[in-house]
Amino acid sequence: MSEEKMQKDCSSIVDAQLPEIQATAKGNVTEALEKLLALEKQTRVAADLASNSRVLLAALQISLESGDWKLLNENIIMLSKRHGLLKQAVTKMIQEAMTYIDKTPDMATKLELIDTLRTVTDGKIFVEVERARLTRTLAEIKEKEGKTVEAADILQDLQVETFGSMDKREKTDFILEQMRLVLAKKDFTRVQIISKKISPKFFKDVAYDDLKYRYYQLMVQYSVHEGQYLDVCRHYRQIYDTATVKDDTAKQAEILRMIMFFVILAPYDNEQSDLIHRVAEDPNLLAIEQFRDFIKCFIINELMRWPKMEQIYGALWKDNYVFDTKTEDGQKRYKDLHKRVIEHNIRVVAMYYDRITVKRLTQLLDLSPPESEEFLSNLVVKKTIWARIDRPAGVVEFHKKRDANTTLNEWSTNITSLLELIVKTTHLITKEEMVASSGITQVI
């Protein structure tokens, strides 16, 4: 930051007067501070940054040594409001005062000092970083006192993404702390808004791997609450790529299990189908036999019987928070897993059957007729499959009947394509015959 050009070098004056003032402070603090204020004005008018900084720091030191914390707060407020103040000198004073926070004798004094420093830094761009750090300290104190909502509100007021003087790492760290506190008070709408302040491209630098791990852990919590299973899988895949996970075999296996569970829980569509195949090809997942066999069930076009699946993989499912039946969310995800098994089975049936009786369908799905009809109808509405139910006849049709015009148009198109291929082939044969009869060797 630019300051006014120095008018006069006051270092010799400060060198001469400062020791005398400090000696006076041992007997009379008020008199010493009065002399310091006069010296401070002299250095400030002369625009001598170095000398002015020394005087401001000396004023803080004398106030601290007096043991009068109220006096210290008063001097900080007074010195930060002086006309024509030197910004860099005030910044150094604020930074020095911040080191006194840990020296306060009790919590009330500490909070008063923090409040004073936050007040004098409010609205001043040249000390925006210091104000942000003070605010974070205050939020940490409130959280330790159990006032999570108040701590989140205090930190949320900071718009650190606009701070040009704060480096990227610290800025991202602040935003992650905001996300954590907002999540703690269960304001999920605000979490989504704050998360957009961080670009995923930022985490391409391996130097920010620790921040990447924290960010995606928070995003997992948000997406799990919102029931966005495919997003949860993507977030876990980002966590899986961090050094924290790669260096820990046990943690790697656990993250792989989370990736596998949530990609399976995600409703079927082209994106989910592509992602589950990519997950299934991971060499680390293939190395774990139980994981490999479980995810394979959702890839191959074979029926899965729910009772048998529970028997084989029940222990794998319930040994984590995802399908913990002791919690309401765990019970919901367990039911969603059952739904995905049924939906997979219906897609398999639709692939192998043109027509099937409702009775036989219910046997294959291990469901009652009303349940089978409900699942079938949901998949038809989502356009995952095409099906029609003939209730009087008790038959389900999985292939759309085409009218005569559609069949005729398709036949006409196929014949046209066939004739074009014949003409092209005839032309190539004629060309080869002409080349052969001329005796010219064709260079390929």
C-alpha positions in Angstrom: 0.0 0.0 0.0 1.3 3.5 -0.7 1.9 6.1 2.0 2.6 9.8 1.9 6.2 10.6 1.2 8.3 11.2 4.3 8.7 14.9 5.1 11.3 14.6 7.9 13.3 11.8 9.5 12.4 11.7 13.1 14.4 8.6 14.1 17.0 10.7 16.0 14.2 12.4 18.0 12.6 9.1 18.8 15.9 7.5 19.8 16.4 10.3 22.2 13.0 10.7 23.7 11.7 7.1 23.7 14.0 5.7 26.5 13.1 8.7 28.7 9.4 8.1 28.2 9.7 4.4 28.9 11.6 5.3 32.1 8.8 7.8 33.1 6.2 5.1 32.5 7.6 3.0 35.4 6.5 5.8 37.8 3.7 7.7 36.0 1.9 5.9 33.1 -0.4 8.9 32.3 2.5 11.3 31.9 4.4 8.9 29.7 1.5 8.3 27.4 0.9 12.1 27.1 4.5 12.5 26.0 4.2 9.6 23.6 1.1 11.1 22.0 3.0 14.3 21.3 5.8 12.4 19.8 3.4 10.3 17.8 1.8 13.4 16.3 5.3 14.7 15.4 6.2 11.5 13.6 2.8 11.3 11.9 2.9 14.9 10.6 6.4 14.2 9.3 5.1 11.0 7.6 8.0 9.0 9.1 6.5 5.5 8.9 9.3 3.7 10.8 9.4 6.2 13.7 5.6 6.4 13.9 5.4 2.6 14.1 7.9 2.5 16.9 5.9 5.1 18.9 2.6 3.3 18.4 4.1 0.0 19.5 5.7 1.7 22.5 2.3 3.1 23.5 0.8 -0.4 23.4 3.7 -1.9 25.4 3.4 0.8 28.2 -0.3 0.2 28.4 0.2 -3.6 28.6 3.0 -3.3 31.3 0.7 -1.1 33.4 -1.7 -4.1 33.7 -4.7 -1.8 32.9 -6.5 -3.6 30.1 -9.1 -0.9 29.9 -6.4 1.7 29.3 -5.0 -0.6 26.5 -8.3 -0.7 24.8 -8.8 3.1 25.1 -5.4 3.7 23.6 -6.0 1.3 20.7 -9.2 3.1 19.8 -7.6 6.6 20.2 -4.5 5.8 18.2 -6.5 4.3 15.3 -8.6 7.4 14.9 -5.9 10.0 14.6 -6.1 12.4 11.7 -3.8 11.6 8.8 -2.8 8.2 10.3 -0.2 6.2 8.6 -1.9 3.0 7.4 1.1 0.7 7.6 1.9 1.9 11.1 -1.6 1.3 12.3 -1.5 -2.2 10.7 1.6 -3.0 12.7 -0.1 -1.7 15.9 -3.1 -3.9 15.3 -0.9 -7.0 14.6 1.0 -6.3 17.8 -2.2 -5.9 19.8 -3.4 -9.2 18.4 -0.5 -11.0 20.1 -1.8 -9.7 23.5 -5.1 -11.8 23.2 -3.4 -14.9 24.6 -1.9 -12.8 27.5 -5.3 -11.7 28.8 -6.0 -12.8 32.4 -9.6 -14.0 31.9 -12.2 -14.6 29.2 -14.1 -11.3 29.7 -10.9 -9.3 29.2 -10.1 -11.4 26.1 -13.5 -10.8 24.6 -13.3 -7.1 25.3 -9.9 -6.8 23.6 -11.1 -8.8 20.6 -14.2 -6.5 20.4 -12.0 -3.4 20.5 -9.8 -4.7 17.7 -12.7 -5.7 15.6 -14.3 -2.3 16.1 -11.2 -0.3 15.0 -10.6 -2.6 12.0 -14.2 -2.4 10.8 -14.5 -0.9 7.3 -10.7 -0.5 6.9 -9.4 -2.4 3.8 -5.8 -2.2 4.9 -6.5 -4.3 8.0 -9.2 -6.6 6.5 -7.0 -9.7 7.0 -6.4 -8.9 10.6 -10.2 -8.3 11.2 -10.9 -11.7 9.5 -8.4 -13.5 11.8 -9.9 -11.7 14.9 -13.4 -12.7 13.8 -12.3 -16.3 13.4 -10.8 -16.3 16.9 -14.1 -15.0 18.3 -16.1 -17.6 16.5 -13.8 -20.4 17.9 -14.4 -19.0 21.4 -18.2 -19.0 20.9 -18.1 -22.5 19.5 -16.1 -23.8 22.6 -18.8 -22.2 24.7 -21.4 -24.3 22.9 -22.8 -21.3 20.9 -22.5 -22.9 17.5 -25.2 -20.9 15.8 -23.7 -17.6 17.1 -20.2 -18.7 16.0 -21.6 -19.5 12.5 -23.3 -16.1 12.3 -20.2 -14.2 13.3 -18.0 -15.9 10.8 -20.6 -15.9 8.1 -20.5 -12.1 8.0 -17.0 -12.2 6.5 -16.8 -12.0 2.7 -13.2 -13.2 2.5 -13.6 -14.1 -1.2 -13.4 -10.3 -1.9 -10.1 -9.8 0.1 -7.3 -9.0 -2.3 -4.6 -9.0 0.4 -5.4 -12.5 1.7 -3.6 -15.4 0.0 -5.6 -18.2 -1.6 -4.8 -20.9 1.0 -5.9 -18.8 3.9 -9.0 -17.5 2.0 -10.0 -21.1 1.2 -9.4 -22.2 4.7 -11.8 -19.4 6.0 -14.5 -20.5 3.5 -14.2 -24.1 4.6 -14.5 -23.0 8.3 -17.7 -21.1 7.3 -19.0 -24.2 5.6 -18.3 -26.3 8.7 -20.0 -24.0 11.1 -23.0 -23.5 8.8 -23.3 -27.3 8.5 -23.1 -27.6 12.3 -26.1 -25.4 12.6 -27.9 -27.3 9.8 -28.4 -24.4 7.5 -28.0 -26.6 4.3 -29.2 -23.9 1.9 -26.4 -21.6 3.1 -23.8 -24.4 2.8 -24.6 -24.7 -0.9 -24.2 -20.9 -1.4 -20.9 -20.8 0.4 -19.5 -23.9 -1.4 -19.9 -22.1 -4.7 -17.3 -19.6 -3.6 -14.6 -22.3 -4.1 -13.8 -23.5 -7.6 -12.9 -27.2 -7.9 -10.1 -26.2 -10.3 -8.3 -24.7 -7.2 -7.7 -28.2 -5.9 -5.7 -29.4 -9.0 -2.6 -28.1 -7.2 -1.3 -30.9 -5.0 -0.1 -28.3 -2.5 -3.8 -27.8 -1.5 -4.5 -31.5 -1.0 -5.4 -31.1 2.7 -7.9 -28.4 1.8 -9.3 -30.6 -1.0 -9.9 -33.4 1.5 -11.7 -31.0 4.0 -13.8 -29.5 1.2 -15.1 -32.7 -0.2 -15.7 -34.2 3.3 -18.1 -31.2 3.9 -19.7 -31.6 0.5 -20.3 -35.3 1.3 -22.2 -34.3 4.4 -24.3 -31.8 2.5 -25.1 -34.2 -0.4 -25.9 -37.1 2.0 -28.4 -34.9 3.8 -30.0 -33.8 0.4 -30.1 -37.4 -0.8 -28.0 -36.7 -3.8 -26.4 -40.1 -4.1 -24.6 -39.6 -7.4 -23.0 -36.3 -6.1 -21.9 -38.1 -2.9 -20.2 -40.7 -5.1 -18.4 -38.0 -7.0 -17.3 -36.2 -3.9 -15.9 -39.5 -2.4 -14.0 -40.1 -5.7 -12.3 -36.7 -5.2 -11.4 -37.7 -1.6 -10.1 -41.0 -3.0 -7.6 -39.1 -5.2 -6.1 -37.2 -2.3 -2.7 -38.1 -0.8 -4.3 -38.5 2.6 -6.3 -41.5 1.4 -3.7 -42.9 -1.0 -1.2 -43.2 1.8 -3.6 -45.1 4.1 -4.6 -48.6 2.8 -7.4 -49.0 5.4 -8.9 -45.5 4.6 -8.6 -46.2 0.9 -10.7 -49.4 1.2 -13.3 -47.6 3.3 -13.6 -44.7 0.8 -13.9 -47.3 -2.0 -16.8 -48.9 -0.2 -18.5 -45.5 0.1 -18.0 -44.9 -3.6 -19.5 -48.2 -4.4 -22.5 -47.9 -2.1 -23.5 -44.4 -3.3 -23.1 -45.1 -7.0 -25.4 -48.1 -6.5 -27.9 -46.1 -4.5 -28.1 -43.5 -7.3 -31.2 -43.8 -9.6 -30.4 -45.5 -12.9 -29.7 -43.3 -15.9 -26.9 -42.9 -18.5 -24.6 -41.0 -16.2 -25.0 -43.4 -13.3 -24.5 -46.4 -15.7 -21.3 -44.9 -17.0 -20.0 -44.1 -13.5 -20.7 -47.5 -12.0 -18.8 -49.2 -14.9 -15.8 -46.9 -14.2 -15.9 -47.6 -10.5 -16.1 -51.3 -11.2 -12.9 -51.1 -13.2 -10.8 -49.6 -10.4 -7.9 -52.1 -9.7 -8.1 -51.4 -6.0 -11.8 -52.4 -5.9 -11.2 -55.5 -8.0 -8.5 -56.6 -5.5 -11.2 -56.8 -2.8 -13.3 -59.9 -3.7 -16.4 -59.0 -1.8 -16.5 -55.4 -3.3 -15.9 -56.8 -6.8 -18.7 -59.4 -6.5 -21.2 -57.0 -5.0 -20.8 -54.2 -7.7 -20.8 -56.8 -10.4 -24.4 -57.8 -9.5 -25.6 -54.4 -10.7 -23.6 -54.5 -13.9 -24.4 -57.9 -15.4 -27.8 -58.6 -16.8 -28.9 -61.2 -14.2 -31.6 -61.2 -11.6 -30.8 -60.6 -8.0 -33.0 -62.2 -5.3 -33.2 -59.8 -2.3 -33.2 -62.5 0.4 -30.1 -64.0 -1.0 -28.4 -60.6 -1.3 -29.2 -59.9 2.3 -27.7 -63.2 3.3 -24.5 -62.8 1.3 -23.8 -59.0 1.7 -25.8 -58.0 4.8 -22.6 -57.8 7.0 -20.9 -55.6 4.3 -23.9 -53.2 4.2 -24.5 -52.7 7.9 -20.9 -52.2 9.0 -21.0 -48.5 8.4 -23.2 -45.4 8.6 -24.7 -45.7 5.1 -27.1 -48.5 6.0 -27.1 -48.2 9.8 -30.7 -49.2 10.6 -30.4 -47.6 14.0 -30.8 -44.2 12.4 -33.7 -42.9 10.3 -31.4 -41.9 7.4 -29.7 -45.3 7.5 -33.1 -47.0 7.3 -34.1 -44.8 4.3 -30.9 -45.7 2.4 -31.4 -49.4 3.2 -34.9 -49.2 1.6 -33.4 -47.3 -1.4 -30.9 -50.1 -1.8 -33.8 -52.6 -1.9 -35.5 -50.4 -4.6 -32.3 -50.4 -6.7 -32.2 -54.2 -6.6 -35.9 -54.3 -7.7 -35.4 -51.7 -10.5 -32.4 -53.7 -11.8 -34.4 -56.9 -11.8 -37.2 -55.1 -13.8 -34.8 -53.8 -16.4 -33.4 -57.4 -16.7 -36.9 -58.8 -17.2 -37.7 -56.1 -19.7 -34.6 -57.1 -21.7 -35.4 -60.8 -21.9 -39.2 -60.8 -22.1 -41.6 -59.4 -24.6 -44.6 -60.5 -22.6 -44.8 -61.9 -19.1 -47.7 -62.7 -16.7 -48.1 -60.6 -13.6 -47.9 -63.7 -11.5 -44.6 -64.7 -12.9 -43.2 -61.2 -12.6 -44.1 -61.0 -8.9 -42.2 -64.3 -8.4 -39.1 -63.0 -10.1 -39.2 -59.8 -8.1 -40.2 -61.3 -4.7 -43.0 -58.7 -4.4 -46.7 -58.6 -4.2 -48.7 -57.7 -7.3 -49.5 -54.1 -6.1 -45.8 -53.5 -5.3 -44.7 -54.9 -8.6 -47.1 -52.7 -10.4 -46.0 -49.6 -8.5 -42.3 -50.2 -9.3 -43.1 -51.0 -12.9 -45.2 -47.8 -13.2 -42.4 -45.6 -11.7 -39.8 -46.9 -14.2 -42.3 -46.3 -17.1 -42.9 -42.7 -15.9 -39.1 -42.1 -15.7 -38.9 -43.6 -19.2 -36.3 -46.1 -18.0 -38.3 -48.8 -19.7 -41.4 -49.1 -21.9 -44.2 -51.3 -20.6 -48.0 -51.7 -20.6 -50.1 -53.7 -18.1 -53.2 -55.6 -19.2 -54.9 -56.1 -15.9 -57.8 -58.2 -17.1 -55.5 -60.6 -18.8 -52.8 -60.3 -16.1 -50.1 -59.7 -18.7 -47.3 -57.1 -18.9 -45.9 -56.2 -22.3 -42.3 -54.7 -22.6 -42.1 -54.0 -26.3 -44.1 -51.3 -28.0 -46.3 -52.5 -30.9 -45.6 -50.7 -34.1 -48.2 -49.8 -36.6 -48.0 -50.8 -40.3 -46.8 -47.4 -41.5 -43.8 -47.5 -39.1 -42.9 -51.0 -40.1 -43.2 -50.1 -43.8 -41.1 -47.0 -43.4 -38.4 -48.9 -41.6 -38.4 -51.6 -44.3 -38.2 -48.9 -47.0 -35.2 -47.3 -45.3 -33.4 -50.6 -45.0 -34.0 -51.5 -48.6 -32.7 -48.1 -49.7 -29.5 -48.6 -47.6 -29.1 -52.1 -49.1 -29.4 -50.8 -52.7 -26.9 -48.1 -52.0 -24.4 -50.7 -50.7 -25.0 -52.9 -53.8 -24.3 -49.9 -56.2 -21.1 -49.0 -54.3 -19.9 -52.6 -54.3 -20.6 -53.0 -58.0 -18.7 -49.8 -58.7 -15.7 -51.1 -56.8 -15.8 -54.5 -58.5 -15.9 -52.8 -61.9 -12.9 -50.6 -61.0 -10.9 -53.6 -59.9 -11.7 -55.4 -63.2 -10.6 -52.4 -65.3 -7.3 -52.1 -63.4 -6.7 -55.9 -63.7 -7.4 -55.9 -67.5 -5.1 -52.9 -68.2 -2.2 -54.6 -66.5 -1.4 -51.6 -64.3 -0.1 -52.4 -60.8 -2.2 -50.4 -58.3 -0.2 -48.8 -55.6 -1.9 -48.9 -52.2 
